[in-house]
Amino acid sequence: MTNTEVTNSSKTVAVTGATGFIGTYIVRDLLEKNYKVLALVRDPNNQEKLKTLKSFDKDQRLSFSGGELENVDYETVLNGVDYVIHTASPFIYTAEDVQKEIIDPAINGTVAVLKAASKIKSIKKVIVTSSGLAVVDFTNTEKTEYNDDDWASPPISNPYAYSKVEAEKAAWEFVKENEKDESANHFKLVVMNPTFILGAALSTLINSSVGVIIKQLFEAVPPPPISIGIVNVQDVSTAHILALESENADNKRITINQSVVTFKNFIEVAMKQFPQFKYNTNIVNLPEEPHSYSLRSNRLIDELGFKSFVSLEETIKTMIEHLLSNGLIKPELL
């Protein structure tokens, strides 16, 4: 055991959304670095959903708590932890009542975690997982470069993106006010803004972003006319832990992006790697290239020392291999 691992062994990190696509990776990677982990999940008694997380716990360093996002008593649950990584947020693109089902839970859950942190002296840092959708403005077809400090302004008609922006704004506003209270300003805030997250899940879960790509690849779904940033889920986890361990991340926004691509790029990569399948002709025959832009993860690379991203090719390959091997997709053969 290294000196770092010995130091980590006395620290507890709470992870909300722990059974999610990102959360599962973060929990595994924290345990591998010898942290104690408190996994917050919707139903701590659902043993089937906890099975994957429990498989990572070789030294009994993992415990569970939680409940519904807006109803958790965070002040009680988080008492005594050192760090919080808040990944939990509704990841649905539409709902019957978008305010109640998407926007309010995203904002209220984030603020509730921060309020609890302000009252728990042991908490040194809260990392909130926001989104690249809070950075890149898809309605702006003139802008060609984005960085960590850019803000998007999505309309409420795009409720998921809108919820990420509003939840992040609420987080920074809370911290700004909280800084004035010397009895409560003992923790730092970091906001992570990953772009479209893909890769092989650590469970048989098909998360929303992978689900979107499956439909674009193999079903006759018309592609949205946009370029999107993509990043591998492993890199997102690595970035979160770098932010936890580095003072250079404190009170900053940090984008996590490997490259900017089109949906046609996804198909082209997949067709080279898995030429035996039929693909979505709506994308294969796409006539025009959408507006493109660059998004470099400046702070992650230059200030936190992030080394290299998993390539788009490797991300698509491992994702499709995982889906095939678990029987989660059965594409039609040529």
C-alpha positions as CSV (number, residue, x, y, z in Angstrom):
1,M,0.0,0.0,0.0
2,T,1.4,3.4,-1.0
3,N,1.6,6.4,1.3
4,T,-1.2,8.0,-0.7
5,E,-3.4,4.9,-0.3
6,V,-2.8,5.0,3.5
7,T,-3.8,8.7,3.6
8,N,-6.9,8.0,1.5
9,S,-7.9,5.1,3.8
10,S,-9.0,7.6,6.5
11,K,-11.1,9.7,4.1
12,T,-14.8,9.1,3.2
13,V,-16.3,10.2,-0.1
14,A,-20.0,10.3,-0.6
15,V,-21.2,9.7,-4.1
16,T,-24.8,10.4,-5.1
17,G,-26.3,8.6,-8.1
18,A,-23.8,5.8,-7.3
19,T,-25.5,3.2,-9.4
20,G,-25.6,5.4,-12.5
21,F,-23.4,5.2,-15.5
22,I,-20.8,7.7,-14.1
23,G,-21.4,7.0,-10.5
24,T,-20.5,3.3,-10.8
25,Y,-17.1,4.2,-12.3
26,I,-16.4,6.8,-9.7
27,V,-17.2,4.4,-6.8
28,R,-15.0,1.7,-8.3
29,D,-12.1,4.1,-8.9
30,L,-12.4,5.6,-5.4
31,L,-12.3,2.1,-3.8
32,E,-9.3,1.2,-6.0
33,K,-7.6,4.3,-4.5
34,N,-8.4,3.0,-1.0
35,Y,-11.0,5.7,-0.1
36,K,-14.0,4.7,2.0
37,V,-17.1,5.3,-0.1
38,L,-20.7,6.1,1.0
39,A,-22.8,5.3,-2.0
40,L,-26.1,7.2,-2.1
41,V,-28.7,5.3,-4.2
42,R,-32.4,5.6,-4.7
43,D,-33.2,2.4,-2.9
44,P,-30.5,1.1,-0.5
45,N,-32.4,-2.1,-0.1
46,N,-32.5,-3.1,-3.7
47,Q,-29.8,-5.8,-3.6
48,E,-30.0,-6.5,-7.4
49,K,-29.1,-2.8,-8.2
50,L,-26.3,-2.8,-5.6
51,K,-24.7,-6.0,-6.9
52,T,-22.2,-4.3,-9.3
53,L,-21.0,-1.8,-6.7
54,K,-20.7,-4.6,-4.0
55,S,-18.5,-6.6,-6.4
56,F,-15.9,-3.8,-6.2
57,D,-15.7,-3.8,-2.4
58,K,-12.9,-6.1,-1.6
59,D,-12.0,-4.6,1.8
60,Q,-15.5,-3.6,3.2
61,R,-14.9,0.0,2.5
62,L,-18.3,0.6,0.9
63,S,-21.5,1.5,2.7
64,F,-24.9,2.6,1.4
65,S,-27.6,5.1,2.1
66,G,-30.0,7.3,0.1
67,G,-33.5,7.7,-1.0
68,E,-35.3,9.9,-3.6
69,L,-33.2,12.8,-4.8
70,E,-35.2,15.6,-3.3
71,N,-36.2,13.7,-0.1
72,V,-32.9,12.6,1.3
73,D,-32.0,14.0,4.7
74,Y,-28.5,15.0,3.5
75,E,-27.5,16.7,6.8
76,T,-27.9,13.3,8.6
77,V,-26.7,11.1,5.8
78,L,-23.5,13.1,5.0
79,N,-22.5,13.7,8.6
80,G,-18.8,12.8,9.0
81,V,-17.9,12.5,5.3
82,D,-14.9,14.4,3.9
83,Y,-16.0,14.9,0.3
84,V,-19.1,14.7,-1.8
85,I,-19.4,13.9,-5.5
86,H,-22.9,14.8,-6.5
87,T,-23.7,13.0,-9.8
88,A,-27.4,12.4,-9.2
89,S,-29.8,14.3,-11.4
90,P,-32.8,13.4,-13.6
91,F,-31.4,12.2,-16.9
92,I,-34.5,12.3,-19.0
93,Y,-35.1,14.5,-22.0
94,T,-38.9,15.0,-21.7
95,A,-41.7,14.4,-19.2
96,E,-45.4,15.2,-18.7
97,D,-44.5,18.0,-16.3
98,V,-40.9,19.0,-17.1
99,Q,-40.7,21.5,-14.2
100,K,-41.7,19.0,-11.6
101,E,-40.0,15.9,-13.0
102,I,-36.7,17.3,-14.5
103,I,-36.0,21.0,-13.6
104,D,-37.0,21.2,-9.9
105,P,-35.3,17.9,-8.8
106,A,-32.0,18.9,-10.5
107,I,-32.0,22.3,-8.8
108,N,-33.4,21.2,-5.4
109,G,-31.2,18.1,-5.2
110,T,-28.0,20.1,-5.8
111,V,-28.9,22.9,-3.4
112,A,-29.9,20.4,-0.7
113,V,-26.5,18.8,-0.9
114,L,-24.7,22.2,-0.6
115,K,-26.9,23.3,2.3
116,A,-26.0,20.1,4.1
117,A,-22.3,20.6,3.3
118,S,-22.4,24.1,4.8
119,K,-23.5,22.6,8.1
120,I,-21.1,19.7,8.2
121,K,-17.7,20.8,9.2
122,S,-15.9,17.7,8.0
123,I,-16.8,18.3,4.4
124,K,-13.9,19.9,2.6
125,K,-15.1,19.8,-1.0
126,V,-18.3,19.2,-3.0
127,I,-18.0,18.2,-6.7
128,V,-21.2,18.7,-8.7
129,T,-21.6,16.9,-12.0
130,S,-23.2,19.4,-14.5
131,S,-22.9,19.0,-18.3
132,G,-21.3,20.3,-21.4
133,L,-24.9,21.4,-22.2
134,A,-24.3,24.2,-19.7
135,V,-21.3,25.3,-21.7
136,V,-22.1,24.9,-25.4
137,D,-24.9,26.9,-27.0
138,F,-26.3,24.8,-29.8
139,T,-28.4,27.7,-31.1
140,N,-25.3,29.8,-31.8
141,T,-24.1,28.9,-35.3
142,E,-21.5,31.7,-35.3
143,K,-19.4,30.7,-32.3
144,T,-16.5,28.3,-33.2
145,E,-14.6,28.1,-29.9
146,Y,-15.7,27.2,-26.4
147,N,-13.9,26.9,-23.1
148,D,-14.5,26.3,-19.4
149,D,-15.9,29.7,-18.8
150,D,-18.6,29.7,-21.5
151,W,-22.3,29.4,-20.5
152,A,-25.1,28.1,-22.7
153,S,-28.6,29.5,-22.6
154,P,-30.9,26.6,-23.6
155,P,-34.6,27.3,-23.7
156,I,-37.0,25.6,-21.3
157,S,-38.3,23.7,-24.3
158,N,-35.0,21.7,-23.9
159,P,-35.7,20.8,-20.3
160,Y,-32.7,18.6,-19.6
161,A,-30.2,21.1,-20.8
162,Y,-32.2,23.9,-19.1
163,S,-32.1,21.9,-15.8
164,K,-28.3,21.5,-15.9
165,V,-27.8,25.2,-16.5
166,E,-30.2,26.2,-13.7
167,A,-28.9,23.7,-11.2
168,E,-25.3,24.9,-11.8
169,K,-26.3,28.5,-11.5
170,A,-28.0,27.7,-8.3
171,A,-24.9,26.0,-7.0
172,W,-22.6,28.9,-7.7
173,E,-25.2,31.4,-6.3
174,F,-25.4,29.3,-3.1
175,V,-21.7,29.3,-2.7
176,K,-21.4,33.0,-3.3
177,E,-23.9,33.7,-0.5
178,N,-22.4,31.0,1.7
179,E,-18.9,32.6,1.5
180,K,-20.2,35.5,3.6
181,D,-20.9,33.1,6.5
182,E,-17.7,32.2,8.3
183,S,-19.5,29.4,10.2
184,A,-20.5,27.7,6.9
185,N,-17.9,28.5,4.2
186,H,-15.5,25.7,5.1
187,F,-15.9,23.7,1.8
188,K,-14.9,24.3,-1.8
189,L,-17.2,23.8,-4.9
190,V,-16.1,22.3,-8.1
191,V,-18.4,21.8,-11.1
192,M,-17.6,19.2,-13.8
193,N,-19.0,19.7,-17.2
194,P,-18.7,16.5,-19.2
195,T,-19.9,16.4,-22.8
196,F,-21.9,13.5,-24.2
197,I,-20.7,10.5,-22.2
198,L,-20.2,7.1,-23.9
199,G,-18.4,3.9,-23.3
200,A,-18.9,0.5,-21.8
201,A,-21.0,0.5,-18.6
202,L,-19.8,-1.6,-15.7
203,S,-23.3,-3.1,-15.4
204,T,-26.0,-4.1,-17.8
205,L,-27.5,-0.7,-17.5
206,I,-28.2,1.2,-20.7
207,N,-28.0,4.8,-19.7
208,S,-29.7,7.7,-21.6
209,S,-26.7,8.8,-23.7
210,V,-25.8,5.3,-24.8
211,G,-29.5,4.7,-25.5
212,V,-29.5,7.7,-27.8
213,I,-26.5,6.5,-29.8
214,I,-28.0,3.0,-30.1
215,K,-31.1,4.5,-31.7
216,Q,-29.0,6.7,-34.0
217,L,-26.8,3.8,-35.1
218,F,-29.3,1.0,-35.6
219,E,-32.8,2.4,-35.8
220,A,-34.3,4.7,-38.4
221,V,-34.2,7.8,-36.2
222,P,-33.5,11.1,-37.9
223,P,-30.3,12.6,-36.4
224,P,-30.3,16.0,-34.7
225,P,-28.5,18.5,-37.0
226,I,-25.7,19.3,-34.5
227,S,-22.1,18.6,-33.6
228,I,-21.6,17.2,-30.1
229,G,-18.7,16.9,-27.8
230,I,-18.1,13.3,-26.6
231,V,-16.0,11.8,-23.8
232,N,-15.5,8.3,-22.5
233,V,-17.1,7.5,-19.1
234,Q,-13.7,6.3,-17.7
235,D,-12.2,9.7,-18.4
236,V,-15.1,11.4,-16.7
237,S,-14.5,9.4,-13.5
238,T,-10.8,10.1,-13.7
239,A,-11.4,13.8,-14.0
240,H,-13.8,13.8,-11.0
241,I,-11.1,12.2,-8.8
242,L,-8.4,14.5,-10.1
243,A,-10.7,17.4,-9.1
244,L,-11.3,15.9,-5.7
245,E,-7.5,15.6,-5.1
246,S,-6.3,18.9,-6.5
247,E,-6.6,22.3,-5.0
248,N,-6.2,23.7,-8.5
249,A,-9.8,22.6,-9.1
250,D,-11.3,24.5,-6.2
251,N,-14.2,26.9,-7.0
252,K,-13.8,26.3,-10.7
253,R,-15.8,24.9,-13.7
254,I,-14.0,22.1,-15.5
255,T,-15.1,20.8,-18.9
256,I,-14.4,17.2,-19.8
257,N,-14.3,16.7,-23.6
258,Q,-12.4,14.4,-25.9
259,S,-13.5,15.7,-29.3
260,V,-16.4,17.3,-31.2
261,V,-18.1,15.0,-33.7
262,T,-21.3,14.5,-35.7
263,F,-23.7,11.6,-35.6
264,K,-22.4,10.6,-39.1
265,N,-18.9,10.3,-37.5
266,F,-20.4,7.7,-35.0
267,I,-21.8,5.6,-37.8
268,E,-18.5,5.8,-39.9
269,V,-16.5,4.6,-36.9
270,A,-18.9,1.8,-36.1
271,M,-19.1,0.7,-39.7
272,K,-15.4,0.3,-39.9
273,Q,-15.2,-1.7,-36.6
274,F,-18.4,-3.8,-37.1
275,P,-19.0,-3.9,-40.9
276,Q,-21.4,-6.9,-40.5
277,F,-24.3,-4.8,-39.3
278,K,-27.0,-2.7,-40.9
279,Y,-26.9,0.9,-39.9
280,N,-29.3,3.9,-39.9
281,T,-29.5,5.1,-43.5
282,N,-30.9,8.4,-42.3
283,I,-27.4,9.2,-41.0
284,V,-25.3,7.3,-43.6
285,N,-26.9,9.5,-46.4
286,L,-26.9,12.7,-44.4
287,P,-26.4,15.5,-47.0
288,E,-25.0,18.4,-44.9
289,E,-22.4,18.8,-42.2
290,P,-23.8,20.7,-39.1
291,H,-22.0,23.7,-37.6
292,S,-18.8,22.6,-35.9
293,Y,-16.8,24.2,-33.0
294,S,-13.9,23.4,-30.8
295,L,-14.0,22.7,-27.0
296,R,-10.7,22.1,-25.2
297,S,-10.7,21.0,-21.6
298,N,-8.1,23.7,-20.6
299,R,-8.3,23.5,-16.9
300,L,-8.5,19.7,-16.8
301,I,-5.4,19.3,-18.9
302,D,-3.3,22.4,-18.0
303,E,-4.1,22.8,-14.2
304,L,-5.2,19.3,-13.1
305,G,-2.6,17.3,-15.1
306,F,-5.1,15.1,-17.0
307,K,-2.9,13.1,-19.5
308,S,-4.9,11.7,-22.4
309,F,-8.4,10.9,-23.4
310,V,-9.8,7.6,-24.7
311,S,-10.2,7.9,-28.4
312,L,-13.6,8.0,-30.2
313,E,-12.7,4.8,-31.9
314,E,-11.9,2.9,-28.7
315,T,-15.0,4.4,-27.0
316,I,-17.4,3.2,-29.8
317,K,-15.6,-0.2,-30.0
318,T,-15.8,-1.0,-26.3
319,M,-19.3,0.3,-26.0
320,I,-20.7,-1.8,-28.8
321,E,-18.7,-4.9,-27.7
322,H,-20.2,-4.5,-24.2
323,L,-23.7,-4.1,-25.5
324,L,-23.3,-7.2,-27.8
325,S,-21.7,-9.4,-25.2
326,N,-24.5,-8.7,-22.7
327,G,-27.3,-9.2,-25.3
328,L,-28.4,-5.6,-24.9
329,I,-28.5,-5.0,-28.6
330,K,-29.1,-7.4,-31.5
331,P,-28.4,-5.4,-34.7
332,E,-29.6,-6.7,-38.0
333,L,-26.9,-8.4,-40.1
334,L,-26.2,-7.4,-43.7
